Amino acid sequence: MVDDALKIADNAEPTPGAVAKARLQVGSRQWFAERAAADLFGARINATVALSVNDLMLAALQAPPPPRPTDATPTLTDSGDASDETASRLSLTPLRLND
């Protein structure tokens, strides 16, 4: 197939129509070769990724730990004042997650 494409390109007459036809024929053979034998004729994609997380890791290790969440909600304490109806009606219990 490669030999055919080379012959077509080498033997094309120097007229605009013949050159356009030869270009189409060579392009078609090239497309087919890329699909049929991608390891030999396919486009090679070389992707190189360099990633360094050393600075981010060091900053994370040096940072103070975040505050820990509390296990319970604040409770409302009764001040002993009978006139405070809101405090006597509310009774908050600790909220526990994932019991």
Summary of the structure (lengths in Angstrom):
residues: 99
radius of gyration: 38.9
end to end distance: 70.9
largest distance: 110.4
contacts: 150
relative contact order: 0.09
helix: 48%
strand: 0%
